[in-house]
């Protein structure tokens, strides 16, 4: 448990340090007090944070990269990981619709986070810091380090450790509106890591999920709910949910069949 908390602390500390350095550079360049950082500078924060995190976790030996899993040619697992991610989009949006409106400090935090995400998705380089870098960094930290250490700490409580890592994953998003979705995805990603011993299937799933969010933002001009995409019809919503489950459930069954259990992490 101590090692898992160390990894999370390092992840958050690097994030804070990256933001501090970029904000300081912004204030130095423009010789003015920091107010609202332009989106392009937020991209700088994300790039610095991602590269810094990868470098630190590799240098410290917390994460050991290996090609052994890729060398096993797991293309079917990667394909079904992407399919499962796409099938989970509508169920997640339906679940999101049942979450009550936030108020007070939580609403301010949600609004601030959503505004930052909108800014990132609206400028060049947004796809890189939304769909390319986060899947690698977050899977490396939360599955390749945090979950691995938790499974070694309490191997007999496999699903308890997967749930705990998913909870940590949800909390570090620091956006109450994203936490239920992040927790559920964290459970699935944790299961995939526990079965394969590699972060690669999780990176594929994570990439497809974030790419879909990026695409929907641009295709439907930042939809806030499923009704913004398919309209207010209850019948359409039920049909969309049924169609998505017909993708998601077979994909999970295929993953369960195709993912080989491993005793040693392959990363």
C-alpha positions as CSV (number, residue, x, y, z in Angstrom):
1,X,0.0,0.0,0.0
2,X,2.8,2.4,0.8
3,X,4.4,2.0,-2.6
4,X,1.0,2.6,-4.3
5,X,0.6,5.8,-2.3
6,X,4.1,6.8,-3.2
7,X,3.4,6.4,-6.9
8,X,0.2,8.5,-6.6
9,X,2.0,11.2,-4.7
10,X,4.8,11.3,-7.3
11,X,2.2,11.5,-10.1
12,X,0.4,14.5,-8.4
13,X,3.6,16.2,-7.4
14,X,4.9,16.1,-11.0
15,X,1.6,17.4,-12.2
16,X,1.8,20.3,-9.7
17,X,5.5,21.0,-10.6
18,X,4.8,21.0,-14.3
19,X,1.9,23.5,-13.8
20,X,4.0,25.7,-11.6
21,X,6.9,25.8,-14.2
22,X,4.7,26.6,-17.1
23,X,2.7,29.3,-15.2
24,X,6.0,30.9,-14.0
25,X,7.3,30.9,-17.6
26,X,4.0,32.5,-18.8
27,X,4.2,35.2,-16.2
28,X,7.9,35.8,-17.0
29,X,7.3,36.0,-20.8
30,X,4.3,38.3,-20.6
31,X,5.3,40.2,-17.5
32,X,1.8,40.0,-16.0
33,X,0.0,38.3,-13.3
34,X,-1.5,34.9,-14.0
35,X,-5.2,34.9,-14.6
36,X,-6.6,32.4,-17.1
37,X,-3.9,30.5,-18.8
38,X,-4.4,30.3,-22.6
39,X,-5.2,26.8,-23.9
40,X,-1.9,26.5,-25.8
41,X,0.0,27.0,-22.5
42,X,-2.2,24.3,-20.9
43,X,-1.0,22.0,-23.7
44,X,2.5,22.9,-22.6
45,X,1.6,21.8,-19.0
46,X,0.2,18.5,-20.2
47,X,3.2,17.7,-22.5
48,X,5.8,18.6,-19.8
49,X,3.8,16.6,-17.2
50,X,3.5,13.5,-19.4
51,X,7.2,13.4,-20.5
52,X,8.4,14.2,-17.0
53,X,6.2,11.5,-15.5
54,X,7.4,8.9,-18.0
55,X,11.1,9.9,-17.4
56,X,10.8,9.8,-13.6
57,X,9.0,6.4,-13.4
58,X,11.4,4.8,-15.8
59,X,14.5,6.4,-14.2
60,X,13.4,5.3,-10.7
61,X,12.8,1.8,-11.9
62,X,9.1,1.9,-10.7
63,X,8.0,0.9,-14.2
64,X,10.0,-1.5,-16.3
65,X,9.1,-1.3,-20.0
66,X,9.2,-4.5,-21.9
67,X,8.3,-5.7,-25.4
68,X,7.5,-9.2,-24.3
69,X,3.7,-8.8,-24.5
70,X,3.8,-7.1,-28.0
71,X,6.1,-9.9,-29.2
72,X,3.3,-12.4,-28.4
73,X,1.2,-10.7,-31.2
74,X,-1.9,-9.9,-29.2
75,X,-3.7,-8.2,-32.0
76,X,-7.0,-9.8,-31.3
77,X,-6.9,-8.6,-27.7
78,X,-6.1,-5.1,-28.8
79,X,-8.9,-5.1,-31.4
80,X,-11.5,-6.3,-28.8
81,X,-10.1,-3.7,-26.3
82,X,-10.9,-0.9,-28.8
83,X,-14.3,-2.5,-29.6
84,X,-15.2,-2.7,-25.8
85,X,-14.2,0.9,-25.4
86,X,-16.5,2.1,-28.2
87,X,-19.3,-0.1,-26.8
88,X,-19.0,1.5,-23.4
89,X,-19.5,5.1,-24.6
90,X,-23.4,5.1,-24.7
91,X,-23.9,3.2,-21.4
92,X,-21.5,5.6,-19.7
93,X,-23.4,8.6,-21.1
94,X,-26.7,7.1,-19.9
95,X,-25.2,6.5,-16.4
96,X,-24.0,10.1,-16.5
97,X,-27.6,11.3,-17.0
98,X,-28.7,9.8,-13.7
99,X,-26.1,11.8,-11.7
100,X,-27.7,14.8,-10.1
101,X,-26.6,18.4,-10.8
102,X,-23.6,19.5,-8.7
103,X,-23.7,22.5,-6.5
104,X,-21.3,24.7,-4.5
105,X,-17.6,24.0,-4.7
106,X,-18.2,20.8,-6.7
107,X,-20.0,22.7,-9.4
108,X,-17.2,25.2,-9.6
109,X,-14.7,22.5,-9.9
110,X,-16.7,20.7,-12.6
111,X,-17.2,23.9,-14.6
112,X,-13.5,24.8,-14.3
113,X,-12.3,21.3,-15.4
114,X,-14.8,21.3,-18.3
115,X,-13.7,24.7,-19.4
116,X,-10.0,23.5,-19.5
117,X,-10.9,20.4,-21.4
118,X,-12.9,22.5,-24.0
119,X,-9.9,24.8,-24.4
120,X,-7.5,21.8,-24.9
121,X,-9.8,20.2,-27.5
122,X,-10.2,23.4,-29.4
123,X,-6.5,24.2,-30.2
124,X,-3.8,22.5,-32.3
125,X,-2.1,19.8,-30.3
126,X,-5.3,19.0,-28.3
127,X,-5.6,15.5,-29.6
128,X,-2.0,14.7,-28.5
129,X,-2.7,15.7,-24.9
130,X,-6.2,14.2,-24.8
131,X,-5.9,10.9,-26.6
132,X,-2.2,10.1,-27.1
133,X,-0.2,11.0,-24.0
134,X,-2.7,10.4,-21.2
135,X,-3.4,6.7,-22.1
136,X,0.3,5.9,-21.9
137,X,1.0,7.9,-18.7
138,X,-2.1,6.9,-16.8
139,X,-1.9,3.2,-17.6
140,X,1.8,3.2,-16.8
141,X,1.2,4.8,-13.3
142,X,-2.2,3.4,-12.3
143,X,-2.0,-0.1,-13.7
144,X,1.7,-0.7,-14.3
145,X,2.7,0.7,-10.9
146,X,-0.2,1.3,-8.5
147,X,-2.3,-1.8,-9.3
148,X,0.8,-4.0,-9.6
149,X,2.0,-3.0,-6.1
150,X,-1.5,-3.5,-4.7
151,X,-1.8,-7.0,-6.2
152,X,1.5,-8.0,-4.7
153,X,0.4,-6.5,-1.3
154,X,-2.9,-8.5,-1.1
155,X,-2.9,-11.1,-3.9
156,X,-5.8,-13.0,-2.3
157,X,-8.0,-9.9,-2.6
158,X,-7.7,-9.5,-6.4
159,X,-10.9,-7.6,-7.0
160,X,-10.6,-5.6,-3.9
161,X,-7.2,-4.3,-5.1
162,X,-8.6,-3.7,-8.6
163,X,-11.4,-1.7,-7.1
164,X,-9.0,0.3,-4.9
165,X,-6.8,1.2,-7.8
166,X,-9.9,2.2,-9.8
167,X,-11.0,4.5,-6.9
168,X,-7.5,6.1,-6.9
169,X,-7.8,6.5,-10.6
170,X,-11.2,8.2,-10.3
171,X,-10.1,10.6,-7.5
172,X,-7.0,11.9,-9.2
173,X,-9.2,13.2,-12.1
174,X,-10.3,15.8,-9.6
175,X,-13.6,16.3,-11.5
176,X,-16.7,14.9,-9.6
177,X,-18.6,14.6,-12.9
178,X,-15.9,12.3,-14.4
179,X,-15.4,10.1,-11.3
180,X,-18.2,7.5,-11.8
181,X,-17.1,7.0,-15.4
182,X,-13.4,6.9,-14.5
183,X,-14.1,4.4,-11.7
184,X,-16.0,2.0,-13.9
185,X,-13.3,2.2,-16.6
186,X,-10.7,1.7,-13.9
187,X,-12.3,-1.6,-13.0
188,X,-12.2,-2.8,-16.5
189,X,-8.7,-1.6,-17.1
190,X,-7.6,-3.2,-13.9
191,X,-9.1,-6.5,-14.9
192,X,-7.4,-6.4,-18.2
193,X,-4.0,-5.7,-16.6
194,X,-4.5,-8.5,-14.0
195,X,-5.2,-10.9,-16.8
196,X,-2.4,-10.0,-19.2
197,X,0.2,-8.5,-16.9
198,X,0.6,-5.7,-19.5
199,X,-0.6,-2.1,-19.9
200,X,-0.8,-2.5,-23.7
201,X,-4.5,-3.6,-23.8
202,X,-5.4,-0.8,-21.4
203,X,-3.6,1.8,-23.5
204,X,-5.5,0.6,-26.6
205,X,-8.8,0.9,-24.6
206,X,-7.9,4.2,-23.1
207,X,-6.8,5.6,-26.5
208,X,-10.1,4.6,-28.1
209,X,-12.2,6.0,-25.3
210,X,-10.4,9.4,-25.3
211,X,-10.4,9.5,-29.1
212,X,-14.1,9.0,-29.2
213,X,-14.6,11.8,-26.7
214,X,-12.4,14.1,-28.8
215,X,-14.3,13.2,-32.0
216,X,-17.7,13.7,-30.3
217,X,-16.6,17.1,-29.1
218,X,-15.9,18.3,-32.7
219,X,-18.7,16.4,-34.4
220,X,-21.5,17.5,-32.0
221,X,-20.0,20.7,-30.6
222,X,-19.2,19.6,-27.1
223,X,-22.3,17.4,-26.2
224,X,-23.1,17.4,-22.5
225,X,-25.4,14.4,-22.6
226,X,-26.7,11.7,-24.9
227,X,-29.7,13.8,-25.8
228,X,-27.4,16.4,-27.4
229,X,-26.5,13.7,-29.9
230,X,-29.6,11.6,-30.5
231,X,-32.3,14.0,-29.3
232,X,-34.8,13.8,-26.4
233,X,-36.5,10.6,-27.7
234,X,-36.6,7.9,-25.0
235,X,-37.0,5.2,-27.7
236,X,-33.8,6.4,-29.5
237,X,-32.0,6.3,-26.2
238,X,-33.1,2.8,-25.4
239,X,-32.2,1.6,-28.9
240,X,-28.8,3.3,-28.7
241,X,-28.2,1.6,-25.3
242,X,-29.2,-1.8,-26.6
243,X,-27.0,-1.4,-29.7
244,X,-24.0,-0.4,-27.5
245,X,-24.5,-3.3,-25.1
246,X,-24.6,-5.7,-28.2
247,X,-21.1,-4.4,-28.8
248,X,-19.8,-4.1,-25.3
249,X,-20.9,-7.5,-23.9
250,X,-19.6,-9.6,-26.7
251,X,-16.3,-7.6,-26.6
252,X,-15.8,-8.3,-22.9
253,X,-16.6,-12.0,-23.4
254,X,-14.1,-12.1,-26.2
255,X,-11.5,-10.5,-24.0
256,X,-12.2,-12.9,-21.2
257,X,-11.6,-15.8,-23.7
258,X,-8.6,-14.4,-25.5
259,X,-6.6,-12.8,-22.6
260,X,-4.2,-15.3,-21.2
261,X,-3.7,-15.3,-17.5
262,X,-0.1,-14.5,-16.5
263,X,1.8,-14.7,-13.2
264,X,4.5,-12.2,-14.1
265,X,3.9,-8.7,-15.4
266,X,5.1,-8.2,-18.9
267,X,4.3,-4.5,-19.2
